[in-house]
Amino acid sequence: MDYVSALVPPVVMAVFFIGVIRVIVKTQGGANKAKEDAAVDAALARAEGAHQASVSRDA
């Protein structure tokens, strides 16, 4: 019975991991895709702007 108790945690973790991956794959695209893409683009633009400001200030 020790082998069962040794195998349960990895099996449970694998099941949850597969569930998370399935949720991620299912939520890609759809009605919110454009809104999510715009939010990511805005965040990247802010980060790039902050990086450019720090580089020009250091020079």
N, C-alpha and C positions, 0 to 999 in steps of 0.2 A: 504493500500500500504506500510505501514511501515514494515510489515512482509517480504515483498519482498526485501526491501533494507537491512533488517537484515539477510536474508538468502543468499544473493548473495556472500559476501566474503567467508563464509565457503565452499560454493559449488565450487567456483573458486579455492580455495586452495585444495580442495579434488581432483578436476580434474587434477590440475598440479601435485599433489602428486602421483596420479595413473599413470600419464604419466612418471614421473621420475622413478617409480618402474618398469614400463614396459621396459623402455630403459635400466635400469640396468640389468634386467633379460635377455633381448635379447642380450646384449653385453657379457654375460658370455660365456666362451668357444670360439669356433671358431679358426680362424687362429692365432690370437694374444695371445691365452691363454698361450702357453709355454713361450713367451717373457714376458708377464705380470707376470707370476709366477716366472720367473728368476729374474725379477727386484725386486719383493717383497722379495724373498729369499736373494738377495744381500743386500737390505736395512736392513733386520733383522740381517744379519750377521755383518754388519757394526755397528749397534746399540749394538749388543751383545759384539763385540770386544771393543767398546768404554767403555761399562759398566765393562768389565773384566779389562781393563787397569786402570780405576779409582779405582776399588776395590783393585787391587794389589798395586797401588801407595799409597793408604791410609793405607795399612797394614804395 
